């Protein structure tokens, strides 16, 4: 298994841990890809897709959690924002 594949699995696991918090507010998140330059692309769904606080949730919640566990990740970006 390559480093990229291992990192992808770790990112997916972190996102799975975050999902219940978003789902509690009527939203959700799905992993799309980890780019070669270590940017995580996700899609925000449900209430998170249209909420005015979705950018704050993405950066202060999701990205912070991912980067805390995996400092090599550069950022988390929502493809649908």
N, CA, C and O atoms as a Maestro MAE file, in Angstrom:
{
 s_m_m2io_version
 :::
 2.0.0
}

f_m_ct {
 s_m_title
 :::
 protein
 m_atom[324] {
  # First column is atom index #
  i_m_mmod_type
  r_m_x_coord
  r_m_y_coord
  r_m_z_coord
  i_m_residue_number
  s_m_chain_name
  s_m_pdb_residue_name
  s_m_pdb_atom_name
  i_m_atomic_number
  :::
  1 25 0.851 -1.180 0.000 1 A "UNK " " N  " 7
  2 3 0.000 0.000 0.000 1 A "UNK " " CA " 6
  3 2 0.896 1.243 0.000 1 A "UNK " " C  " 6
  4 15 1.862 1.316 0.760 1 A "UNK " " O  " 8
  5 25 0.576 2.204 -0.843 2 A "UNK " " N  " 7
  6 3 1.387 3.416 -0.948 2 A "UNK " " CA " 6
  7 2 1.072 4.379 0.199 2 A "UNK " " C  " 6
  8 15 0.060 4.243 0.886 2 A "UNK " " O  " 8
  9 25 1.954 5.341 0.383 3 A "UNK " " N  " 7
  10 3 1.719 6.372 1.398 3 A "UNK " " CA " 6
  11 2 0.440 7.132 1.109 3 A "UNK " " C  " 6
  12 15 -0.303 7.468 2.031 3 A "UNK " " O  " 8
  13 25 0.171 7.409 -0.166 4 A "UNK " " N  " 7
  14 3 -1.039 8.136 -0.546 4 A "UNK " " CA " 6
  15 2 -2.288 7.335 -0.172 4 A "UNK " " C  " 6
  16 15 -3.263 7.894 0.332 4 A "UNK " " O  " 8
  17 25 -2.252 6.035 -0.418 5 A "UNK " " N  " 7
  18 3 -3.397 5.186 -0.056 5 A "UNK " " CA " 6
  19 2 -3.593 5.132 1.457 5 A "UNK " " C  " 6
  20 15 -4.724 5.182 1.939 5 A "UNK " " O  " 8
  21 25 -2.502 5.030 2.202 6 A "UNK " " N  " 7
  22 3 -2.591 5.022 3.660 6 A "UNK " " CA " 6
  23 2 -3.149 6.337 4.186 6 A "UNK " " C  " 6
  24 15 -3.994 6.346 5.081 6 A "UNK " " O  " 8
  25 25 -2.676 7.438 3.632 7 A "UNK " " N  " 7
  26 3 -3.152 8.748 4.051 7 A "UNK " " CA " 6
  27 2 -4.630 8.925 3.715 7 A "UNK " " C  " 6
  28 15 -5.381 9.508 4.498 7 A "UNK " " O  " 8
  29 25 -5.046 8.429 2.562 8 A "UNK " " N  " 7
  30 3 -6.455 8.498 2.165 8 A "UNK " " CA " 6
  31 2 -7.330 7.753 3.170 8 A "UNK " " C  " 6
  32 15 -8.387 8.252 3.558 8 A "UNK " " O  " 8
  33 25 -6.908 6.583 3.588 9 A "UNK " " N  " 7
  34 3 -7.669 5.803 4.571 9 A "UNK " " CA " 6
  35 2 -7.773 6.563 5.896 9 A "UNK " " C  " 6
  36 15 -8.835 6.587 6.517 9 A "UNK " " O  " 8
  37 25 -6.688 7.171 6.319 10 A "UNK " " N  " 7
  38 3 -6.690 7.938 7.571 10 A "UNK " " CA " 6
  39 2 -7.642 9.129 7.477 10 A "UNK " " C  " 6
  40 15 -8.397 9.399 8.411 10 A "UNK " " O  " 8
  41 25 -7.605 9.834 6.357 11 A "UNK " " N  " 7
  42 3 -8.504 10.976 6.165 11 A "UNK " " CA " 6
  43 2 -9.962 10.519 6.198 11 A "UNK " " C  " 6
  44 15 -10.793 11.137 6.863 11 A "UNK " " O  " 8
  45 25 -10.268 9.446 5.488 12 A "UNK " " N  " 7
  46 3 -11.643 8.919 5.478 12 A "UNK " " CA " 6
  47 2 -12.105 8.562 6.889 12 A "UNK " " C  " 6
  48 15 -13.255 8.818 7.248 12 A "UNK " " O  " 8
  49 25 -11.222 7.975 7.684 13 A "UNK " " N  " 7
  50 3 -11.576 7.612 9.058 13 A "UNK " " CA " 6
  51 2 -11.884 8.847 9.900 13 A "UNK " " C  " 6
  52 15 -12.823 8.832 10.696 13 A "UNK " " O  " 8
  53 25 -11.115 9.902 9.735 14 A "UNK " " N  " 7
  54 3 -11.366 11.132 10.477 14 A "UNK " " CA " 6
  55 2 -12.702 11.736 10.065 14 A "UNK " " C  " 6
  56 15 -13.476 12.174 10.915 14 A "UNK " " O  " 8
  57 25 -12.973 11.759 8.770 15 A "UNK " " N  " 7
  58 3 -14.248 12.297 8.289 15 A "UNK " " CA " 6
  59 2 -15.412 11.488 8.838 15 A "UNK " " C  " 6
  60 15 -16.446 12.054 9.193 15 A "UNK " " O  " 8
  61 25 -15.260 10.182 8.911 16 A "UNK " " N  " 7
  62 3 -16.322 9.335 9.488 16 A "UNK " " CA " 6
  63 2 -16.573 9.682 10.954 16 A "UNK " " C  " 6
  64 15 -17.709 9.589 11.420 16 A "UNK " " O  " 8
  65 25 -15.544 10.076 11.682 17 A "UNK " " N  " 7
  66 3 -15.695 10.464 13.081 17 A "UNK " " CA " 6
  67 2 -16.401 11.812 13.219 17 A "UNK " " C  " 6
  68 15 -17.074 12.057 14.220 17 A "UNK " " O  " 8
  69 25 -16.255 12.681 12.232 18 A "UNK " " N  " 7
  70 3 -16.860 14.019 12.259 18 A "UNK " " CA " 6
  71 2 -18.319 13.992 11.810 18 A "UNK " " C  " 6
  72 15 -19.124 14.804 12.268 18 A "UNK " " O  " 8
  73 25 -18.657 13.081 10.935 19 A "UNK " " N  " 7
  74 3 -19.996 13.032 10.334 19 A "UNK " " CA " 6
  75 2 -21.149 13.100 11.330 19 A "UNK " " C  " 6
  76 15 -22.102 13.837 11.078 19 A "UNK " " O  " 8
  77 25 -21.118 12.368 12.450 20 A "UNK " " N  " 7
  78 3 -22.264 12.431 13.369 20 A "UNK " " CA " 6
  79 2 -22.557 13.838 13.889 20 A "UNK " " C  " 6
  80 15 -23.715 14.175 14.136 20 A "UNK " " O  " 8
  81 25 -21.526 14.656 14.056 21 A "UNK " " N  " 7
  82 3 -21.727 16.028 14.535 21 A "UNK " " CA " 6
  83 2 -22.451 16.866 13.479 21 A "UNK " " C  " 6
  84 15 -23.326 17.668 13.806 21 A "UNK " " O  " 8
  85 25 -22.084 16.677 12.231 22 A "UNK " " N  " 7
  86 3 -22.755 17.399 11.149 22 A "UNK " " CA " 6
  87 2 -24.172 16.876 10.950 22 A "UNK " " C  " 6
  88 15 -25.100 17.649 10.709 22 A "UNK " " O  " 8
  89 25 -24.332 15.562 11.053 23 A "UNK " " N  " 7
  90 3 -25.651 14.959 10.878 23 A "UNK " " CA " 6
  91 2 -26.617 15.404 11.972 23 A "UNK " " C  " 6
  92 15 -27.820 15.500 11.730 23 A "UNK " " O  " 8
  93 25 -26.112 15.675 13.161 24 A "UNK " " N  " 7
  94 3 -26.958 16.135 14.264 24 A "UNK " " CA " 6
  95 2 -27.605 17.481 13.947 24 A "UNK " " C  " 6
  96 15 -28.660 17.806 14.491 24 A "UNK " " O  " 8
  97 25 -26.976 18.263 13.070 25 A "UNK " " N  " 7
  98 3 -27.517 19.557 12.658 25 A "UNK " " CA " 6
  99 2 -28.180 19.502 11.283 25 A "UNK " " C  " 6
  100 15 -28.460 20.542 10.688 25 A "UNK " " O  " 8
  101 25 -28.431 18.302 10.781 26 A "UNK " " N  " 7
  102 3 -29.119 18.154 9.506 26 A "UNK " " CA " 6
  103 2 -28.210 18.203 8.291 26 A "UNK " " C  " 6
  104 15 -28.688 18.293 7.160 26 A "UNK " " O  " 8
  105 25 -26.911 18.144 8.513 27 A "UNK " " N  " 7
  106 3 -25.961 18.176 7.400 27 A "UNK " " CA " 6
  107 2 -25.229 16.864 7.268 27 A "UNK " " C  " 6
  108 15 -25.535 15.887 7.952 27 A "UNK " " O  " 8
  109 25 -24.270 16.857 6.386 28 A "UNK " " N  " 7
  110 3 -23.431 15.676 6.202 28 A "UNK " " CA " 6
  111 2 -22.216 16.081 5.375 28 A "UNK " " C  " 6
  112 15 -22.159 17.177 4.818 28 A "UNK " " O  " 8
  113 25 -21.266 15.191 5.309 29 A "UNK " " N  " 7
  114 3 -20.049 15.413 4.541 29 A "UNK " " CA " 6
  115 2 -19.644 14.103 3.894 29 A "UNK " " C  " 6
  116 15 -19.798 13.035 4.486 29 A "UNK " " O  " 8
  117 25 -19.129 14.186 2.685 30 A "UNK " " N  " 7
  118 3 -18.613 12.972 2.045 30 A "UNK " " CA " 6
  119 2 -17.236 13.261 1.465 30 A "UNK " " C  " 6
  120 15 -16.985 14.328 0.905 30 A "UNK " " O  " 8
  121 25 -16.366 12.296 1.612 31 A "UNK " " N  " 7
  122 3 -15.018 12.361 1.068 31 A "UNK " " CA " 6
  123 2 -15.095 12.200 -0.442 31 A "UNK " " C  " 6
  124 15 -15.809 11.328 -0.935 31 A "UNK " " O  " 8
  125 25 -14.371 13.028 -1.178 32 A "UNK " " N  " 7
  126 3 -14.312 12.914 -2.633 32 A "UNK " " CA " 6
  127 2 -12.943 12.389 -3.052 32 A "UNK " " C  " 6
  128 15 -12.852 11.379 -3.749 32 A "UNK " " O  " 8
  129 25 -11.877 13.074 -2.629 33 A "UNK " " N  " 7
  130 3 -10.537 12.640 -3.010 33 A "UNK " " CA " 6
  131 2 -9.477 13.321 -2.162 33 A "UNK " " C  " 6
  132 15 -9.711 14.355 -1.537 33 A "UNK " " O  " 8
  133 25 -8.322 12.712 -2.163 34 A "UNK " " N  " 7
  134 3 -7.112 13.320 -1.629 34 A "UNK " " CA " 6
  135 2 -6.202 13.548 -2.823 34 A "UNK " " C  " 6
  136 15 -5.777 12.594 -3.474 34 A "UNK " " O  " 8
  137 25 -5.904 14.796 -3.110 35 A "UNK " " N  " 7
  138 3 -5.069 15.099 -4.273 35 A "UNK " " CA " 6
  139 2 -3.613 14.757 -3.976 35 A "UNK " " C  " 6
  140 15 -3.227 14.558 -2.824 35 A "UNK " " O  " 8
  141 25 -2.830 14.694 -5.021 36 A "UNK " " N  " 7
  142 3 -1.400 14.390 -4.875 36 A "UNK " " CA " 6
  143 2 -0.671 15.459 -4.065 36 A "UNK " " C  " 6
  144 15 0.338 15.172 -3.421 36 A "UNK " " O  " 8
  145 25 -1.187 16.704 -4.098 37 A "UNK " " N  " 7
  146 3 -0.557 17.771 -3.317 37 A "UNK " " CA " 6
  147 2 -1.178 17.909 -1.918 37 A "UNK " " C  " 6
  148 15 -1.053 18.948 -1.269 37 A "UNK " " O  " 8
  149 25 -1.848 16.841 -1.472 38 A "UNK " " N  " 7
  150 3 -2.354 16.697 -0.106 38 A "UNK " " CA " 6
  151 2 -3.459 17.697 0.269 38 A "UNK " " C  " 6
  152 15 -3.486 18.234 1.376 38 A "UNK " " O  " 8
  153 25 -4.348 17.922 -0.667 39 A "UNK " " N  " 7
  154 3 -5.560 18.687 -0.419 39 A "UNK " " CA " 6
  155 2 -6.716 17.689 -0.405 39 A "UNK " " C  " 6
  156 15 -6.864 16.882 -1.322 39 A "UNK " " O  " 8
  157 25 -7.529 17.753 0.643 40 A "UNK " " N  " 7
  158 3 -8.687 16.864 0.773 40 A "UNK " " CA " 6
  159 2 -9.900 17.571 0.173 40 A "UNK " " C  " 6
  160 15 -10.252 18.672 0.596 40 A "UNK " " O  " 8
  161 25 -10.530 16.946 -0.802 41 A "UNK " " N  " 7
  162 3 -11.762 17.473 -1.387 41 A "UNK " " CA " 6
  163 2 -12.946 16.701 -0.832 41 A "UNK " " C  " 6
  164 15 -12.951 15.471 -0.806 41 A "UNK " " O  " 8
  165 25 -13.956 17.451 -0.386 42 A "UNK " " N  " 7
  166 3 -15.161 16.865 0.191 42 A "UNK " " CA " 6
  167 2 -16.380 17.530 -0.441 42 A "UNK " " C  " 6
  168 15 -16.262 18.526 -1.155 42 A "UNK " " O  " 8
  169 25 -17.530 16.970 -0.169 43 A "UNK " " N  " 7
  170 3 -18.797 17.604 -0.513 43 A "UNK " " CA " 6
  171 2 -19.602 17.747 0.755 43 A "UNK " " C  " 6
  172 15 -19.766 16.787 1.508 43 A "UNK " " O  " 8
  173 25 -20.105 18.941 0.992 44 A "UNK " " N  " 7
  174 3 -21.014 19.186 2.108 44 A "UNK " " CA " 6
  175 2 -22.424 18.941 1.606 44 A "UNK " " C  " 6
  176 15 -22.777 19.336 0.494 44 A "UNK " " O  " 8
  177 25 -23.232 18.285 2.437 45 A "UNK " " N  " 7
  178 3 -24.565 17.885 2.009 45 A "UNK " " CA " 6
  179 2 -25.601 18.328 3.034 45 A "UNK " " C  " 6
  180 15 -25.270 18.725 4.151 45 A "UNK " " O  " 8
  181 25 -26.858 18.250 2.625 46 A "UNK " " N  " 7
  182 3 -27.950 18.599 3.515 46 A "UNK " " CA " 6
  183 2 -27.855 20.047 3.949 46 A "UNK " " C  " 6
  184 15 -27.556 20.925 3.140 46 A "UNK " " O  " 8
  185 25 -28.108 20.298 5.219 47 A "UNK " " N  " 7
  186 3 -28.074 21.659 5.744 47 A "UNK " " CA " 6
  187 2 -26.698 22.295 5.587 47 A "UNK " " C  " 6
  188 15 -26.595 23.514 5.449 47 A "UNK " " O  " 8
  189 25 -25.657 21.499 5.606 48 A "UNK " " N  " 7
  190 3 -24.301 22.044 5.465 48 A "UNK " " CA " 6
  191 2 -24.054 22.632 4.082 48 A "UNK " " C  " 6
  192 15 -23.213 23.518 3.926 48 A "UNK " " O  " 8
  193 25 -24.764 22.158 3.099 49 A "UNK " " N  " 7
  194 3 -24.566 22.652 1.741 49 A "UNK " " CA " 6
  195 2 -25.091 24.057 1.530 49 A "UNK " " C  " 6
  196 15 -24.622 24.766 0.640 49 A "UNK " " O  " 8
  197 25 -26.059 24.469 2.336 50 A "UNK " " N  " 7
  198 3 -26.672 25.784 2.148 50 A "UNK " " CA " 6
  199 2 -26.543 26.695 3.364 50 A "UNK " " C  " 6
  200 15 -26.998 27.838 3.323 50 A "UNK " " O  " 8
  201 25 -25.944 26.224 4.423 51 A "UNK " " N  " 7
  202 3 -25.827 26.991 5.662 51 A "UNK " " CA " 6
  203 2 -24.813 28.128 5.500 51 A "UNK " " C  " 6
  204 15 -23.743 27.920 4.927 51 A "UNK " " O  " 8
  205 25 -25.134 29.324 5.995 52 A "UNK " " N  " 7
  206 3 -24.173 30.427 5.892 52 A "UNK " " CA " 6
  207 2 -22.905 30.185 6.722 52 A "UNK " " C  " 6
  208 15 -21.892 30.851 6.508 52 A "UNK " " O  " 8
  209 25 -22.955 29.257 7.648 53 A "UNK " " N  " 7
  210 3 -21.789 28.946 8.480 53 A "UNK " " CA " 6
  211 2 -20.980 27.758 7.953 53 A "UNK " " C  " 6
  212 15 -20.054 27.293 8.618 53 A "UNK " " O  " 8
  213 25 -21.328 27.271 6.765 54 A "UNK " " N  " 7
  214 3 -20.663 26.077 6.256 54 A "UNK " " CA " 6
  215 2 -19.165 26.282 6.055 54 A "UNK " " C  " 6
  216 15 -18.388 25.356 6.285 54 A "UNK " " O  " 8
  217 25 -18.745 27.464 5.634 55 A "UNK " " N  " 7
  218 3 -17.307 27.735 5.449 55 A "UNK " " CA " 6
  219 2 -16.589 27.651 6.792 55 A "UNK " " C  " 6
  220 15 -15.500 27.086 6.888 55 A "UNK " " O  " 8
  221 25 -17.211 28.220 7.832 56 A "UNK " " N  " 7
  222 3 -16.629 28.176 9.166 56 A "UNK " " CA " 6
  223 2 -16.577 26.731 9.677 56 A "UNK " " C  " 6
  224 15 -15.582 26.321 10.275 56 A "UNK " " O  " 8
  225 25 -17.629 25.972 9.448 57 A "UNK " " N  " 7
  226 3 -17.656 24.564 9.848 57 A "UNK " " CA " 6
  227 2 -16.549 23.792 9.140 57 A "UNK " " C  " 6
  228 15 -15.863 22.973 9.751 57 A "UNK " " O  " 8
  229 25 -16.384 24.059 7.854 58 A "UNK " " N  " 7
  230 3 -15.371 23.357 7.075 58 A "UNK " " CA " 6
  231 2 -13.973 23.667 7.598 58 A "UNK " " C  " 6
  232 15 -13.185 22.751 7.830 58 A "UNK " " O  " 8
  233 25 -13.659 24.934 7.785 59 A "UNK " " N  " 7
  234 3 -12.301 25.332 8.161 59 A "UNK " " CA " 6
  235 2 -12.021 25.118 9.650 59 A "UNK " " C  " 6
  236 15 -10.976 24.576 10.011 59 A "UNK " " O  " 8
  237 25 -12.947 25.539 10.513 60 A "UNK " " N  " 7
  238 3 -12.709 25.459 11.957 60 A "UNK " " CA " 6
  239 2 -13.063 24.108 12.558 60 A "UNK " " C  " 6
  240 15 -12.633 23.791 13.667 60 A "UNK " " O  " 8
  241 25 -13.829 23.322 11.851 61 A "UNK " " N  " 7
  242 3 -14.205 22.013 12.360 61 A "UNK " " CA " 6
  243 2 -13.494 20.893 11.626 61 A "UNK " " C  " 6
  244 15 -12.642 20.204 12.188 61 A "UNK " " O  " 8
  245 25 -13.852 20.723 10.379 62 A "UNK " " N  " 7
  246 3 -13.349 19.595 9.598 62 A "UNK " " CA " 6
  247 2 -11.844 19.724 9.338 62 A "UNK " " C  " 6
  248 15 -11.074 18.820 9.663 62 A "UNK " " O  " 8
  249 25 -11.435 20.845 8.754 63 A "UNK " " N  " 7
  250 3 -10.014 20.995 8.423 63 A "UNK " " CA " 6
  251 2 -9.145 20.959 9.672 63 A "UNK " " C  " 6
  252 15 -8.074 20.351 9.667 63 A "UNK " " O  " 8
  253 25 -9.593 21.598 10.727 64 A "UNK " " N  " 7
  254 3 -8.810 21.586 11.968 64 A "UNK " " CA " 6
  255 2 -8.627 20.173 12.501 64 A "UNK " " C  " 6
  256 15 -7.528 19.806 12.918 64 A "UNK " " O  " 8
  257 25 -9.684 19.383 12.490 65 A "UNK " " N  " 7
  258 3 -9.594 18.002 12.979 65 A "UNK " " CA " 6
  259 2 -8.665 17.159 12.101 65 A "UNK " " C  " 6
  260 15 -7.858 16.380 12.609 65 A "UNK " " O  " 8
  261 25 -8.784 17.319 10.795 66 A "UNK " " N  " 7
  262 3 -7.943 16.543 9.876 66 A "UNK " " CA " 6
  263 2 -6.479 16.944 10.032 66 A "UNK " " C  " 6
  264 15 -5.606 16.082 10.127 66 A "UNK " " O  " 8
  265 25 -6.208 18.245 10.058 67 A "UNK " " N  " 7
  266 3 -4.817 18.712 10.126 67 A "UNK " " CA " 6
  267 2 -4.185 18.456 11.495 67 A "UNK " " C  " 6
  268 15 -2.969 18.295 11.600 67 A "UNK " " O  " 8
  269 25 -5.004 18.420 12.533 68 A "UNK " " N  " 7
  270 3 -4.468 18.100 13.865 68 A "UNK " " CA " 6
  271 2 -3.946 16.662 13.889 68 A "UNK " " C  " 6
  272 15 -2.881 16.388 14.442 68 A "UNK " " O  " 8
  273 25 -4.703 15.761 13.290 69 A "UNK " " N  " 7
  274 3 -4.305 14.350 13.255 69 A "UNK " " CA " 6
  275 2 -3.265 14.075 12.170 69 A "UNK " " C  " 6
  276 15 -2.404 13.209 12.328 69 A "UNK " " O  " 8
  277 25 -3.354 14.815 11.076 70 A "UNK " " N  " 7
  278 3 -2.482 14.584 9.913 70 A "UNK " " CA " 6
  279 2 -1.909 15.923 9.447 70 A "UNK " " C  " 6
  280 15 -2.408 16.501 8.481 70 A "UNK " " O  " 8
  281 25 -0.876 16.421 10.115 71 A "UNK " " N  " 7
  282 3 -0.339 17.752 9.782 71 A "UNK " " CA " 6
  283 2 0.170 17.892 8.351 71 A "UNK " " C  " 6
  284 15 0.339 19.009 7.862 71 A "UNK " " O  " 8
  285 25 0.414 16.775 7.678 72 A "UNK " " N  " 7
  286 3 0.898 16.853 6.302 72 A "UNK " " CA " 6
  287 2 -0.196 17.269 5.306 72 A "UNK " " C  " 6
  288 15 0.104 17.614 4.164 72 A "UNK " " O  " 8
  289 25 -1.458 17.235 5.740 73 A "UNK " " N  " 7
  290 3 -2.555 17.688 4.888 73 A "UNK " " CA " 6
  291 2 -2.508 19.213 4.805 73 A "UNK " " C  " 6
  292 15 -2.399 19.903 5.819 73 A "UNK " " O  " 8
  293 25 -2.591 19.721 3.580 74 A "UNK " " N  " 7
  294 3 -2.483 21.173 3.374 74 A "UNK " " CA " 6
  295 2 -3.794 21.898 3.649 74 A "UNK " " C  " 6
  296 15 -3.797 22.961 4.270 74 A "UNK " " O  " 8
  297 25 -4.908 21.331 3.190 75 A "UNK " " N  " 7
  298 3 -6.205 21.969 3.415 75 A "UNK " " CA " 6
  299 2 -7.323 20.984 3.116 75 A "UNK " " C  " 6
  300 15 -7.111 19.917 2.539 75 A "UNK " " O  " 8
  301 25 -8.526 21.381 3.530 76 A "UNK " " N  " 7
  302 3 -9.743 20.646 3.202 76 A "UNK " " CA " 6
  303 2 -10.640 21.624 2.455 76 A "UNK " " C  " 6
  304 15 -10.940 22.708 2.956 76 A "UNK " " O  " 8
  305 25 -11.060 21.242 1.271 77 A "UNK " " N  " 7
  306 3 -11.872 22.114 0.429 77 A "UNK " " CA " 6
  307 2 -13.179 21.429 0.062 77 A "UNK " " C  " 6
  308 15 -13.207 20.233 -0.228 77 A "UNK " " O  " 8
  309 25 -14.265 22.204 0.078 78 A "UNK " " N  " 7
  310 3 -15.567 21.685 -0.354 78 A "UNK " " CA " 6
  311 2 -15.745 21.999 -1.828 78 A "UNK " " C  " 6
  312 15 -15.664 23.160 -2.228 78 A "UNK " " O  " 8
  313 25 -15.983 20.994 -2.629 79 A "UNK " " N  " 7
  314 3 -16.150 21.182 -4.066 79 A "UNK " " CA " 6
  315 2 -17.453 21.890 -4.406 79 A "UNK " " C  " 6
  316 15 -17.580 22.475 -5.482 79 A "UNK " " O  " 8
  317 25 -18.415 21.843 -3.503 80 A "UNK " " N  " 7
  318 3 -19.728 22.412 -3.794 80 A "UNK " " CA " 6
  319 2 -19.989 23.717 -3.039 80 A "UNK " " C  " 6
  320 15 -21.144 24.071 -2.802 80 A "UNK " " O  " 8
  321 25 -18.950 24.419 -2.670 81 A "UNK " " N  " 7
  322 3 -19.125 25.718 -1.999 81 A "UNK " " CA " 6
  323 2 -18.596 26.827 -2.864 81 A "UNK " " C  " 6
  324 15 -18.652 27.994 -2.475 81 A "UNK " " O  " 8
  :::
 }
 m_bond[323] {
  # First column is bond index #
  i_m_from
  i_m_to
  i_m_order
  :::
  1 1 2 1
  2 2 3 1
  3 3 4 2
  4 3 5 1
  5 5 6 1
  6 6 7 1
  7 7 8 2
  8 7 9 1
  9 9 10 1
  10 10 11 1
  11 11 12 2
  12 11 13 1
  13 13 14 1
  14 14 15 1
  15 15 16 2
  16 15 17 1
  17 17 18 1
  18 18 19 1
  19 19 20 2
  20 19 21 1
  21 21 22 1
  22 22 23 1
  23 23 24 2
  24 23 25 1
  25 25 26 1
  26 26 27 1
  27 27 28 2
  28 27 29 1
  29 29 30 1
  30 30 31 1
  31 31 32 2
  32 31 33 1
  33 33 34 1
  34 34 35 1
  35 35 36 2
  36 35 37 1
  37 37 38 1
  38 38 39 1
  39 39 40 2
  40 39 41 1
  41 41 42 1
  42 42 43 1
  43 43 44 2
  44 43 45 1
  45 45 46 1
  46 46 47 1
  47 47 48 2
  48 47 49 1
  49 49 50 1
  50 50 51 1
  51 51 52 2
  52 51 53 1
  53 53 54 1
  54 54 55 1
  55 55 56 2
  56 55 57 1
  57 57 58 1
  58 58 59 1
  59 59 60 2
  60 59 61 1
  61 61 62 1
  62 62 63 1
  63 63 64 2
  64 63 65 1
  65 65 66 1
  66 66 67 1
  67 67 68 2
  68 67 69 1
  69 69 70 1
  70 70 71 1
  71 71 72 2
  72 71 73 1
  73 73 74 1
  74 74 75 1
  75 75 76 2
  76 75 77 1
  77 77 78 1
  78 78 79 1
  79 79 80 2
  80 79 81 1
  81 81 82 1
  82 82 83 1
  83 83 84 2
  84 83 85 1
  85 85 86 1
  86 86 87 1
  87 87 88 2
  88 87 89 1
  89 89 90 1
  90 90 91 1
  91 91 92 2
  92 91 93 1
  93 93 94 1
  94 94 95 1
  95 95 96 2
  96 95 97 1
  97 97 98 1
  98 98 99 1
  99 99 100 2
  100 99 101 1
  101 101 102 1
  102 102 103 1
  103 103 104 2
  104 103 105 1
  105 105 106 1
  106 106 107 1
  107 107 108 2
  108 107 109 1
  109 109 110 1
  110 110 111 1
  111 111 112 2
  112 111 113 1
  113 113 114 1
  114 114 115 1
  115 115 116 2
  116 115 117 1
  117 117 118 1
  118 118 119 1
  119 119 120 2
  120 119 121 1
  121 121 122 1
  122 122 123 1
  123 123 124 2
  124 123 125 1
  125 125 126 1
  126 126 127 1
  127 127 128 2
  128 127 129 1
  129 129 130 1
  130 130 131 1
  131 131 132 2
  132 131 133 1
  133 133 134 1
  134 134 135 1
  135 135 136 2
  136 135 137 1
  137 137 138 1
  138 138 139 1
  139 139 140 2
  140 139 141 1
  141 141 142 1
  142 142 143 1
  143 143 144 2
  144 143 145 1
  145 145 146 1
  146 146 147 1
  147 147 148 2
  148 147 149 1
  149 149 150 1
  150 150 151 1
  151 151 152 2
  152 151 153 1
  153 153 154 1
  154 154 155 1
  155 155 156 2
  156 155 157 1
  157 157 158 1
  158 158 159 1
  159 159 160 2
  160 159 161 1
  161 161 162 1
  162 162 163 1
  163 163 164 2
  164 163 165 1
  165 165 166 1
  166 166 167 1
  167 167 168 2
  168 167 169 1
  169 169 170 1
  170 170 171 1
  171 171 172 2
  172 171 173 1
  173 173 174 1
  174 174 175 1
  175 175 176 2
  176 175 177 1
  177 177 178 1
  178 178 179 1
  179 179 180 2
  180 179 181 1
  181 181 182 1
  182 182 183 1
  183 183 184 2
  184 183 185 1
  185 185 186 1
  186 186 187 1
  187 187 188 2
  188 187 189 1
  189 189 190 1
  190 190 191 1
  191 191 192 2
  192 191 193 1
  193 193 194 1
  194 194 195 1
  195 195 196 2
  196 195 197 1
  197 197 198 1
  198 198 199 1
  199 199 200 2
  200 199 201 1
  201 201 202 1
  202 202 203 1
  203 203 204 2
  204 203 205 1
  205 205 206 1
  206 206 207 1
  207 207 208 2
  208 207 209 1
  209 209 210 1
  210 210 211 1
  211 211 212 2
  212 211 213 1
  213 213 214 1
  214 214 215 1
  215 215 216 2
  216 215 217 1
  217 217 218 1
  218 218 219 1
  219 219 220 2
  220 219 221 1
  221 221 222 1
  222 222 223 1
  223 223 224 2
  224 223 225 1
  225 225 226 1
  226 226 227 1
  227 227 228 2
  228 227 229 1
  229 229 230 1
  230 230 231 1
  231 231 232 2
  232 231 233 1
  233 233 234 1
  234 234 235 1
  235 235 236 2
  236 235 237 1
  237 237 238 1
  238 238 239 1
  239 239 240 2
  240 239 241 1
  241 241 242 1
  242 242 243 1
  243 243 244 2
  244 243 245 1
  245 245 246 1
  246 246 247 1
  247 247 248 2
  248 247 249 1
  249 249 250 1
  250 250 251 1
  251 251 252 2
  252 251 253 1
  253 253 254 1
  254 254 255 1
  255 255 256 2
  256 255 257 1
  257 257 258 1
  258 258 259 1
  259 259 260 2
  260 259 261 1
  261 261 262 1
  262 262 263 1
  263 263 264 2
  264 263 265 1
  265 265 266 1
  266 266 267 1
  267 267 268 2
  268 267 269 1
  269 269 270 1
  270 270 271 1
  271 271 272 2
  272 271 273 1
  273 273 274 1
  274 274 275 1
  275 275 276 2
  276 275 277 1
  277 277 278 1
  278 278 279 1
  279 279 280 2
  280 279 281 1
  281 281 282 1
  282 282 283 1
  283 283 284 2
  284 283 285 1
  285 285 286 1
  286 286 287 1
  287 287 288 2
  288 287 289 1
  289 289 290 1
  290 290 291 1
  291 291 292 2
  292 291 293 1
  293 293 294 1
  294 294 295 1
  295 295 296 2
  296 295 297 1
  297 297 298 1
  298 298 299 1
  299 299 300 2
  300 299 301 1
  301 301 302 1
  302 302 303 1
  303 303 304 2
  304 303 305 1
  305 305 306 1
  306 306 307 1
  307 307 308 2
  308 307 309 1
  309 309 310 1
  310 310 311 1
  311 311 312 2
  312 311 313 1
  313 313 314 1
  314 314 315 1
  315 315 316 2
  316 315 317 1
  317 317 318 1
  318 318 319 1
  319 319 320 2
  320 319 321 1
  321 321 322 1
  322 322 323 1
  323 323 324 2
  :::
 }
}
